[in-house]
């Protein structure tokens, strides 16, 4: 039985992760916590996440939540993630990070702590999306720069970062397939008189509205044909299932940074 602590337990993803843990016979909830200012701190887990029979309350102390855990699952905000990662590393606990919007310096911080504990870091935990990463790289390798490559993503209107972390990972997979650096070829937003599309560049477009969970298209376009890879997420439970799979896999691994491609054996 793998004992799992959940950060951001009062949020949408936190609640889904707790439900997913409860439904799995290999996992057990060891602790659930959120930011001290969250009004749901101190309330019963059962009431907050709508899970009859769940024991305990939403706490605000990461150390206490980690004390009986094997692994911490984290879908919060970048600063909170790094703070919790430092505490997990200090306690010798594995960690699964699905937080999006981390900048390059924050990602380097993850690598630093991953020298002490196993860390599975993936801005998108969906099994299907991680297959998309693999396919995007393979197709980009075969088609080369003769096909224009555009990425279009759509999310709910409360999402704070754009392009999404998932779109950037798709871009990185495609750029790697072409043997180039994404930073050198990314067109992140176009406005005004931009001129003709530059050969070899990878374009990004972001749509925000309503309650869209997540939609990503990878478009390869040439004269006479288009190839479109599409992934549509309709329920955040797909990310919770992937996160649990990562937690079960990662808690016995050696220290290091892993991703869902590692978890899935791709």
C-alpha positions in Angstrom: 0.0 0.0 0.0 1.4 3.4 -1.1 0.6 6.2 1.3 0.0 9.5 -0.6 -0.2 13.1 0.6 -2.1 15.6 -1.5 -1.2 19.3 -1.8 -3.9 21.8 -2.9 -6.5 19.3 -1.5 -9.3 21.8 -1.5 -8.9 22.6 -5.2 -10.4 21.0 -8.2 -7.5 18.7 -9.0 -6.8 18.0 -5.4 -10.3 16.7 -4.9 -10.1 14.5 -8.0 -6.8 13.0 -6.9 -8.3 12.2 -3.5 -11.2 10.4 -5.2 -8.8 8.5 -7.4 -6.7 7.4 -4.4 -9.8 6.2 -2.6 -10.8 4.0 -5.6 -7.4 2.3 -5.9 -6.6 -0.8 -3.8 -2.9 0.0 -3.9 -3.1 3.5 -2.5 -4.1 5.2 0.7 -4.5 8.9 1.5 -1.9 9.8 4.1 -2.7 13.6 4.4 -4.4 16.4 2.6 -3.4 20.1 2.9 -3.9 23.5 1.4 -2.6 27.1 1.9 -3.2 28.4 5.4 -5.4 31.2 4.0 -7.8 28.8 2.3 -11.2 29.0 4.0 -11.6 25.2 3.7 -8.6 24.5 5.9 -9.9 22.7 9.0 -13.0 21.3 7.3 -13.5 17.6 6.9 -12.0 16.0 3.8 -15.3 14.2 3.2 -17.3 17.4 3.0 -14.8 19.4 1.0 -14.2 16.8 -1.8 -17.6 15.1 -1.6 -16.2 11.7 -0.6 -18.3 9.8 2.0 -16.2 7.9 4.5 -13.0 10.0 3.9 -11.3 10.5 7.3 -9.5 13.6 8.6 -9.6 17.3 7.8 -7.9 19.6 5.3 -4.7 20.7 7.0 -2.3 23.6 6.3 1.0 21.9 7.4 3.0 20.1 4.7 5.3 18.6 7.2 2.5 16.9 9.1 0.9 15.6 5.9 4.3 14.2 4.8 5.0 12.5 8.1 3.0 9.4 7.3 3.4 9.5 3.5 5.6 7.8 0.9 5.0 10.3 -1.8 3.5 13.8 -2.3 1.3 14.7 -5.2 1.3 18.4 -6.1 -0.9 20.4 -8.5 -0.8 23.9 -7.2 1.2 27.1 -8.1 4.9 27.4 -8.9 6.0 29.0 -5.7 4.0 26.7 -3.5 5.3 23.7 -5.5 8.9 24.6 -4.9 8.3 25.2 -1.2 6.6 21.8 -0.9 9.3 20.2 -2.9 12.0 21.5 -0.6 10.1 20.0 2.4 9.5 16.7 0.6 13.2 16.4 -0.2 14.1 17.3 3.4 11.8 14.5 4.6 13.1 12.0 2.0 9.7 11.6 0.3 9.1 11.1 -3.4 7.1 13.7 -5.3 4.8 13.9 -8.3 4.5 17.4 -9.8 1.7 18.4 -12.2 1.9 22.1 -11.6 2.0 24.2 -14.8 3.5 27.6 -15.5 7.0 27.0 -14.0 9.7 29.1 -15.7 13.2 27.9 -16.6 14.7 28.9 -13.3 12.0 27.1 -11.4 12.4 24.0 -13.5 16.2 24.1 -12.7 15.1 24.2 -9.0 13.3 20.9 -9.5 16.4 19.3 -11.0 18.3 20.4 -7.9 16.0 18.7 -5.5 15.6 15.7 -7.7 19.2 14.8 -6.8 17.9 13.9 -3.4 14.5 12.3 -4.1 12.6 10.8 -7.1 10.5 13.5 -8.7 8.1 12.8 -11.5 7.4 16.2 -13.2 5.0 16.5 -16.1 2.7 19.5 -16.8 0.3 17.0 -18.3 -0.3 13.7 -16.6 -2.7 12.3 -19.2 -1.6 9.0 -20.6 -3.1 9.9 -24.0 -1.4 13.2 -24.1 2.0 11.6 -23.4 1.4 9.4 -26.4 0.8 12.6 -28.3 4.2 13.9 -27.2 5.8 10.8 -28.7 3.9 11.0 -31.9 4.5 14.7 -32.4 8.2 14.1 -32.3 8.1 11.1 -34.6 6.0 12.9 -37.2 8.2 16.1 -37.0 11.2 13.9 -37.6 9.8 12.3 -40.7 8.2 15.4 -42.3 10.9 17.9 -41.5 10.6 21.7 -42.2 8.7 21.2 -45.4 5.5 21.0 -43.3 4.5 24.1 -41.4 4.0 23.2 -37.7 1.3 25.0 -35.6 0.0 24.3 -32.1 -3.4 25.4 -31.0 -4.5 25.0 -27.4 -7.8 25.9 -25.6 -8.5 26.1 -21.8 -11.0 27.6 -19.4 -11.0 31.3 -18.8 -9.3 31.1 -15.4 -6.1 29.6 -16.6 -3.2 31.9 -15.9 -0.4 30.8 -18.2 -0.3 30.8 -22.0 0.7 28.9 -24.0 -0.1 26.0 -21.8 2.7 23.9 -20.4 1.3 21.0 -22.4 1.5 23.0 -25.7 5.1 23.9 -24.9 5.9 20.3 -24.3 4.4 19.3 -27.6 6.5 22.1 -29.2 9.6 20.8 -27.5 8.9 17.2 -28.6 8.4 18.4 -32.2 11.5 20.6 -32.1 13.6 17.7 -30.8 12.3 15.6 -33.6 13.5 18.2 -36.1 16.8 18.5 -34.2 16.4 22.2 -33.2 15.9 24.2 -30.1 12.3 25.3 -29.5 13.5 28.7 -28.1 15.0 29.5 -31.5 12.0 28.6 -33.7 8.9 29.4 -31.5 6.4 32.0 -32.7 4.4 32.7 -29.5 1.6 34.9 -30.8 1.2 37.0 -33.9 -0.2 40.5 -34.3 -0.2 43.2 -36.9 1.8 43.0 -40.1 4.0 40.0 -39.3 5.1 39.1 -42.8 5.1 35.6 -44.3 5.3 32.6 -42.0 9.0 31.7 -41.6 10.0 28.3 -42.7 10.9 25.9 -39.8 9.2 28.0 -37.2 6.7 26.5 -34.7 3.6 28.6 -34.1 1.5 28.7 -30.9 -2.1 30.0 -30.5 -4.1 30.1 -27.2 -7.8 30.1 -26.7 -9.4 30.9 -23.4 -13.1 30.6 -22.5 -15.8 28.9 -20.4 -15.0 25.6 -18.7 -12.8 24.0 -21.3 -10.7 21.4 -19.5 -8.0 21.2 -22.2 -7.8 20.8 -26.0 -4.6 20.6 -28.0 -4.0 20.4 -31.8 -0.7 19.8 -33.5 -1.1 20.7 -37.1 1.4 19.8 -39.9 0.5 21.6 -43.0 1.9 21.5 -46.5 0.6 22.2 -50.0 -2.2 19.7 -50.6 -2.5 18.1 -47.2 -2.7 18.6 -43.4 -2.0 16.1 -40.6 -3.7 17.0 -37.3 -3.0 15.3 -34.0 -5.8 16.2 -31.5 -6.3 15.5 -27.8 -9.4 16.6 -26.1 -9.7 16.3 -22.3 -13.3 16.5 -21.0 -12.7 15.5 -17.4 -9.8 16.3 -15.0 -10.0 12.7 -13.7 -7.6 11.8 -16.6 -4.9 13.9 -15.0 -5.6 12.4 -11.5 -5.4 8.9 -12.9 -2.1 9.7 -14.5 -0.8 11.3 -11.3 -1.7 8.3 -9.3 0.0 6.0 -11.8 3.1 8.2 -11.5 3.0 8.1 -7.7 2.8 4.3 -7.6 5.7 4.0 -10.1 7.9 6.8 -8.7 7.9 6.1 -5.0 10.4 3.2 -5.3 12.7 4.8 -7.9 16.2 6.2 -7.3 16.6 9.9 -6.9 16.3 11.8 -10.2 13.9 13.7 -12.4 11.4 11.6 -14.4 8.4 12.4 -16.6 5.4 10.5 -17.8 7.3 9.1 -20.7 9.4 7.3 -18.2 6.4 6.2 -16.2 4.8 4.7 -19.3 7.9 3.1 -20.5 7.9 5.0 -23.8 
